[in-house]
């Protein structure tokens, strides 16, 4: 009995459950580039190139391992444009009896594919989703830190017996240094496109000319060996200072010491546990400090696994949460970068060019502004999903709805991540070249982040007063003289009207 093994574009792992359950002597692997997956949001051109080129290389990898691979290209004239259509065309083509697949990573595909394919659990992740639900529903509040400690014990990473290495679970307090000078900072490894990737570049140029983002230069790796080389480069050149400068932002240098390997990890080209063991080995060898190793491992086995479990636990309706009743449309400059606010201009311009910005640029610049301005969280979610090469809904949605926009009312995050211009000035060099005065709370030329921050505090004071991490700022607002409060609110409202 021949079966069709459907592999999705973010399932590029030879050990994935559907392949482990299949027989290469009998079954056929189907991989299909379909229009529906390239356009359900208007993905950055570089993301489309990355995924399609990586799929093509993975198909070759499977063929070399002895699998029979049926690969349908996007420009095949008979391509139906949907996974359902291509799966059922392939059934007839090969005389297969049924379709086997590893469960997809997004609700929209899960609801579609469960009707026509046999789905197996995706075992590439470290946390059990059902176990997480039992754990979460037994707690009054969720905190990633508590989950992270469970994952440390489960994996044994950075553990000395049952105790955390060097006596602490979390070294985040050591990871908040402002930006260094640009000299000596590493660059991520850049991989020149091979012939197969160049073919995809030309295809995307023809098919998606109006999608967001630049396409050249394209330097992401599109093979497993290339992804591993990029990670090894980070271990040798970036990991040492990764923790220290993890939250810093530097104009003209968007990468600092970040790994820039989430694009490969989320495709399936890298294994999360293998990566963490390699990082731990760098610390145990004495080559990197523990704050850098722990900070990286926490992002992978802590935060990444935590948000994935939140995504599946909360269901599709999570995307429409809007606890703060934010309804403003997304400002158009998110697509163009054309704004006088230097921090936003830098982060959006970088995103347009690289399909990448690190987590603080996303959380505390583009996300912070949207939160303060009252932008509809679902609109921001769709923007993040479209513009970043590492964005898949299971990881991006909880980060946006829960962490960045507090739209779930505090289910995921302990506080709204709202900040004035002072935070951006402390953690970046953006403000020095800005048209606005970051030190002015109100008045001509005052930083919009400042007036919007205090407007946010005033607007949501009833909710924030009960939040231990925000109550102090409500009290500070209430000490301002009434006429000063009125000036702040009037200037904030005038700025928002101009959006």
KAPECOR-V760232 format. One record per backbone hydrogen bond with DSSP energy under -1.0 kcal/mol. NH is the residue of the N-H (numbers start at 1). CO is the residue of the C=O. If there is no record, write none. Layout:
[[NH CO] [NH CO]]
This chain:
[[4 98] [5 28] [6 100] [7 30] [11 8] [12 267] [13 11] [16 13] [20 16] [21 17] [22 19] [26 23] [27 23] [28 3] [29 68] [30 5] [31 70] [33 72] [36 81] [39 35] [43 41] [44 386] [45 212] [48 44] [49 45] [50 46] [51 47] [52 48] [53 49] [54 50] [55 51] [56 52] [57 53] [58 54] [59 55] [60 56] [61 57] [62 58] [63 59] [64 60] [65 61] [66 63] [67 62] [70 29] [72 31] [76 73] [79 76] [86 82] [87 83] [88 84] [89 85] [90 86] [91 87] [92 88] [93 89] [94 90] [95 91] [96 91] [97 2] [100 4] [101 118] [103 120] [110 106] [111 107] [112 108] [113 109] [114 110] [115 112] [116 113] [117 113] [118 99] [120 101] [132 128] [133 129] [134 130] [135 131] [136 132] [137 133] [139 136] [147 143] [148 144] [149 145] [150 146] [151 147] [152 148] [153 149] [154 150] [155 151] [156 152] [159 156] [160 163] [163 160] [165 158] [167 164] [168 165] [174 171] [175 172] [177 244] [185 182] [191 219] [198 194] [199 195] [200 196] [201 197] [202 198] [203 199] [204 200] [205 201] [206 202] [207 203] [208 204] [211 208] [214 352] [227 223] [228 224] [229 225] [230 226] [231 227] [232 228] [233 229] [234 230] [235 231] [236 232] [237 233] [238 234] [239 234] [245 241] [246 243] [248 245] [249 427] [253 250] [258 255] [265 261] [266 262] [268 264] [269 264] [275 271] [276 272] [277 273] [278 274] [279 275] [280 276] [281 277] [282 278] [283 279] [284 280] [285 281] [286 283] [287 282] [288 282] [293 289] [294 290] [295 291] [296 292] [297 293] [298 294] [299 295] [300 296] [301 297] [302 298] [303 298] [304 299] [306 302] [307 303] [308 304] [309 305] [310 306] [311 307] [312 308] [313 309] [314 310] [315 311] [318 315] [319 316] [320 317] [321 318] [323 407] [325 322] [328 374] [334 331] [335 332] [337 333] [339 337] [345 341] [346 342] [347 343] [348 344] [349 345] [350 346] [351 347] [352 348] [353 349] [354 350] [355 351] [362 358] [363 359] [364 360] [366 361] [367 362] [369 365] [370 366] [371 367] [372 368] [373 369] [375 370] [376 328] [380 376] [381 377] [382 378] [383 379] [384 380] [385 381] [386 382] [387 383] [388 384] [389 355] [391 388] [395 392] [396 392] [397 393] [400 396] [401 397] [402 398] [403 398] [404 399] [405 400] [407 401] [409 406] [418 416] [425 421] [426 422] [427 423] [433 430] [434 431] [435 340] [437 445] [440 437] [446 443] [447 437] [450 447] [451 447] [452 448] [453 449] [454 450] [455 451] [456 452] [457 453] [458 454] [459 455] [460 456] [461 458] [464 460] [465 461] [467 464] [470 467] [471 467] [474 470] [475 471] [476 472] [477 473] [478 474] [479 476] [480 477] [485 481] [486 482] [487 483] [488 484] [489 485] [490 486] [491 487] [492 488] [493 489] [494 490] [495 491] [496 492] [497 493] [498 494] [499 496]]
